[in-house]
Amino acid sequence: MTENVPDTAVQTITYKRQSHKRKRADLLTAFPAEEVHHELSDKHCPDCHHKLTEIGAYPIRQELLFIPAQIKRLDHIQHAYKCQYCSQTNLSDKIIKAAVPKAPLNHSLGSASLIAHTLYQKYEMKVPDYRQESYWHKLGLAVSRQHLNNWGLKSSEYYFKPMYDVLKKKLLTRPILHADETYYTVLESETVKTYYWVFLSGKHDDYGITLYHHDPHRSGRVALDFLGNYPGYLHCDMWNAYPQLPHATLVGCWAHVRRKFFEAVPQNATEKSLAKQGLKYCNQMFQLEKAWELLSDENRYQARQEKLKPLFKKFFDWCKKNESTILPGSKLGRAINYALKHQATFENVLLDGRLELSNNKAERAVKSLVMGRKNWLFSQSFEGATASGIILSLLETAKRNGLDPEKYLNYLLQKLPNEEILNSETLEAYLPWQEKVQTICK
């Protein structure tokens, strides 16, 4: 008996593969070139010994050369000038000296560029002080980890804290904020854990601001002290500190809802699984949001009213229908209870087209700290933990505004020591979205 064997499926590739060779060429073009010529030392024929005539030269390969960092000493020489006329007509000589820029820290090896680089390495590249200590020794600079730590503390106290305060005032005027918190270890603390809180402006805000605030506690008092009577929208999780804010409109994170249903889905679950059905509702919400990403705020608001609002109603009706049939202590029971308990907060995303379905922006900001925490492990003192939060705030805020964070710290450490008063009016010119800062620190 002859069996019917189905024809082999033929896949037609309709796209053009990217040329890796072209990518490599474009990458190499970005670097300055230096030619290395390979010539014969003896330009005579090895057989007849007559002189050889060059007939051409052509490139064989391109490679990148790594040049290690260098330390150069700058000797600042101040020139003095004497006015001969004034000196002759007065009892004393008139001497005028050229202005010399002030160093960020007096009587210290820490110049603006050195401090900026060490802070960038620690808070952006997550290299702790003890590793940097050996790095600087390798370059011939005998500085200890205590020196490096002191540079960060003093720079934060003298220059970065005033900048942080100005950014905080700006942040509290923004219509939409995100918030989250994570634990941290401080050796001086009487409690096992202290906490970093992160507060940042919204995705579509003109001012990209991310601030880290260290506090021994995780209570609502911390949120109240930092945000006060903030009247705008606040994206957050359902931690009970945030509902204590008197005037903020809380916007719940649907990523947390989705995560709870995802964790409740059993292995080898079928389409009839209730947890999988709940997860499907959440996935549909995020798919709609992704499709609306490029819409204007007004059009996104309208689209949510037409499609997302009915989907919310279906989801919560489904939760109410199945709530009584699920064990409250099970993973699915907890997921359904979580969604229904905070239903009004989760539905607040419908109030404004600028709002987001999740609080992932704050969680990504927290992740930057968590990655560093794995390397630093702890801070010795509350002062050190506070300084770390301030420095990390300036770095993350610089990145959100398209700046090179190391260049930005270097710029601040060069300019701020020469300002007579560091107040709001003076520091306004150094905010990362200012045109001059953008030009210098890109």
Residue pairs with C-beta under 8 A, 6 or more apart in sequence:
28 62
28 64
31 64
34 65
37 57
40 52
43 51
43 52
43 54
44 50
44 51
44 52
45 51
45 52
68 139
69 139
70 139
71 139
71 140
71 141
74 111
76 100
76 101
78 97
78 98
78 100
79 97
79 98
80 95
80 96
80 97
80 98
81 95
81 96
81 97
81 98
82 93
82 94
82 95
82 96
83 94
83 96
86 94
87 93
87 94
101 414
101 417
101 418
102 417
102 418
103 111
103 112
103 417
104 110
104 111
104 112
104 115
104 155
104 158
104 159
104 413
104 414
104 416
104 417
105 115
105 151
105 154
105 155
105 158
108 151
109 141
109 143
109 147
110 147
110 151
110 155
112 410
112 413
112 414
113 410
114 151
115 151
115 152
115 155
115 409
115 413
116 406
116 407
116 409
116 410
116 413
117 406
117 410
118 132
118 148
118 151
118 152
119 151
119 152
119 155
119 391
119 395
119 406
119 409
120 395
120 405
120 406
120 409
121 127
121 132
121 135
122 128
122 129
122 132
122 148
122 152
122 372
122 376
123 372
123 388
123 391
123 392
123 395
124 395
124 405
124 406
126 371
126 372
126 374
126 375
126 376
127 135
127 375
128 375
128 376
128 377
129 145
129 148
129 149
130 145
132 145
132 148
133 143
133 144
133 145
133 148
136 142
136 143
136 148
137 143
149 384
152 384
152 387
152 388
152 391
153 383
153 384
153 387
155 391
155 413
156 386
156 387
156 390
156 391
157 387
158 416
158 417
159 412
159 413
159 416
159 417
159 422
160 387
160 390
160 391
160 394
160 412
161 390
162 416
162 422
162 423
162 427
163 394
163 412
163 416
163 427
163 430
164 211
164 390
164 393
164 394
166 424
166 427
166 428
166 431
167 209
167 211
167 393
167 397
167 431
168 211
169 424
170 207
170 209
170 431
171 177
171 199
171 200
171 201
171 207
171 209
171 211
172 227
172 228
172 230
174 201
174 202
174 205
174 207
174 209
174 232
175 202
175 205
175 232
175 233
175 354
176 201
176 202
176 204
176 205
176 232
176 233
176 234
176 235
176 352
176 354
176 355
177 199
177 200
177 201
177 202
177 227
177 230
177 232
177 233
177 234
177 235
178 198
178 199
178 200
178 201
178 202
178 234
178 235
178 236
178 359
178 361
178 362
178 365
179 197
179 198
179 199
179 200
179 223
179 227
179 234
179 235
179 236
179 242
179 359
179 362
180 197
180 198
180 236
180 237
180 359
180 362
180 363
180 365
180 366
181 195
181 196
181 197
181 198
181 218
181 239
181 241
181 366
182 195
182 196
182 198
182 366
182 369
182 370
183 193
183 194
183 195
183 196
184 193
184 194
184 195
184 196
184 214
184 369
184 373
184 378
184 379
184 385
185 193
185 194
185 373
185 377
185 378
185 379
186 194
186 216
186 378
186 379
186 380
186 381
186 382
186 384
186 385
187 378
187 379
187 380
187 381
188 380
188 381
188 382
189 216
189 382
191 216
194 214
194 215
194 216
194 217
194 382
194 385
195 214
195 215
195 216
195 217
195 218
195 222
196 212
196 213
196 214
196 366
196 369
196 385
196 389
197 212
197 213
197 214
197 215
197 222
197 223
197 226
198 210
198 211
198 212
198 213
198 362
198 365
198 366
198 369
199 210
199 211
199 213
199 226
199 227
200 209
200 210
200 211
200 361
200 362
200 365
201 207
201 208
201 209
201 210
202 233
202 235
202 354
202 355
202 356
202 361
203 354
203 356
203 361
204 297
204 354
206 433
207 433
208 397
208 400
208 401
208 432
208 433
209 397
209 400
210 365
210 393
210 396
210 397
210 400
211 389
211 393
211 397
212 365
212 369
212 388
212 389
212 390
212 392
212 393
212 396
213 222
213 226
213 389
214 382
214 385
214 386
214 388
214 389
215 222
216 382
218 239
218 241
219 241
220 240
220 241
220 242
220 243
220 244
220 245
222 241
223 241
223 242
223 244
223 245
224 244
224 245
227 234
227 245
227 248
229 246
229 247
230 245
230 247
230 248
231 247
231 248
232 248
232 249
233 248
233 249
233 250
233 251
233 348
233 351
233 352
233 355
234 242
234 245
234 248
234 249
234 250
234 251
235 251
235 253
235 355
235 356
235 358
235 359
235 361
235 362
236 242
236 250
236 251
236 252
236 253
236 359
236 362
237 252
237 253
237 256
237 359
238 252
238 256
238 338
238 341
238 342
238 345
242 248
242 250
243 250
249 348
249 351
250 345
250 348
251 345
251 348
251 349
251 351
251 355
251 356
251 359
252 342
252 345
252 346
252 348
252 349
253 358
253 359
253 360
254 282
254 285
254 286
254 346
254 349
254 357
254 358
255 357
255 358
255 359
255 360
255 363
256 338
256 359
257 282
257 335
257 338
257 339
257 346
258 279
258 282
258 283
258 286
260 331
260 334
260 335
260 338
260 339
261 275
261 278
261 279
261 282
261 332
261 335
262 279
263 331
263 335
264 275
264 278
264 330
264 331
264 332
264 334
264 335
265 273
265 275
265 276
265 279
266 273
266 275
269 275
269 276
270 276
271 277
274 322
274 326
274 332
275 331
275 332
275 335
277 318
278 315
278 318
278 319
278 332
278 335
278 336
281 311
281 314
281 315
281 318
282 315
284 311
285 308
285 311
285 312
285 315
285 357
286 357
286 358
288 303
288 307
288 308
288 311
289 308
289 356
289 357
292 299
292 300
292 303
292 304
295 303
295 353
296 353
297 352
297 353
297 354
298 353
299 353
300 353
301 352
301 353
302 353
304 349
304 350
304 353
305 350
308 349
308 350
309 350
312 346
312 347
312 350
315 339
316 339
316 340
316 343
319 336
319 339
319 340
320 340
322 336
323 333
323 336
323 337
323 340
326 332
326 333
326 336
327 333
328 334
328 337
339 346
348 355
349 355
349 356
349 357
365 396
368 392
368 396
369 392
372 392
376 388
379 385
379 388
391 409
394 405
394 408
394 409
394 412
395 405
395 408
395 409
396 405
397 432
398 404
398 405
398 408
398 409
398 432
398 441
399 405
400 432
401 432
401 433
401 438
402 438
402 442
403 432
403 437
403 438
403 441
403 442
404 441
404 442
407 440
407 441
407 442
408 432
408 437
408 441
411 430
411 437
411 440
411 441
412 430
415 430
416 422
416 427
416 430
419 426
428 434
429 436
429 437
430 437
431 437
432 438
432 441
